[in-house]
Amino acid sequence: MPQPSRLVVLVSGAGTNLQALIDASADPAYGAEIVAVGADRSDIEGLARAVRAGIPTFVVKVKDFDERADWDAALTDQVAGYAPDAVVLAGFMKLVGSAFLDRFEGRVLNTHPALCPSFPGTSGPAEALAYGVKVTGATLFVVDAGIDTGPIIAQTTVPVADDDDVESLHERIKVAERNMLVESVGRMAREGISVQNRRVRFGS
């Protein structure tokens, strides 16, 4: 059996997507292992989940650096120390910078709770609801220098119910997002991906 792909997962909060990846990677057939979990905050449940699973953790806080670029460089060095094949931003609430993206080009993954390119930014479910769309969902993409603009790896749809509020819609999106993330990361680990003219295909 080939060596599993090495994942570093970055979190900022409860780490529910992280937990789903931890659970999936317990099966050797999944094809990926989480070699470290990093955060921009200490004392969060995401880090506690990693500790319980026996996964190394690290914290790099923006406020500990005079310049944002210095934080980005320090985060880059920490992640690089684990030699990841991919970096998964799982509810990581900081924008990584150019040093990070240059170091791990094409290997940084993130999810967004809307169907990109619609409703980028931090209010995707609320904006989808306010616009009156009948279907929304979640997107997994390769991170680039823009806001939720990278090449799309996978998308999943979620119907909008007539009685939805932002919270109920977002909760259903989170469930669909988690399933998509786990399935797609595993498939990437086993098959690889290629990106050409923004079109992402599984299989190296």
Buried (B, 14 or more C-beta within 10 A) or exposed (E): EEEBBBBBBBBBBBBBBBBBBBEBBEEEEBBBBBBBBBBBBEEBBBBEBBEEBEBBBBBBBBEEBEEEEEBBBBBBEBBBEBEBBBBBBBBBEBEBBEBBBEBBEBBBBBBBBBBBEBBBEEBBBBBBBEEEBEEBBBBBBBBBEEEBBBBBBBBBEBEBEEEBEBEBBBEBBBBBBBEBBBBBBBBBBBEEBEBEEEEBEBEE
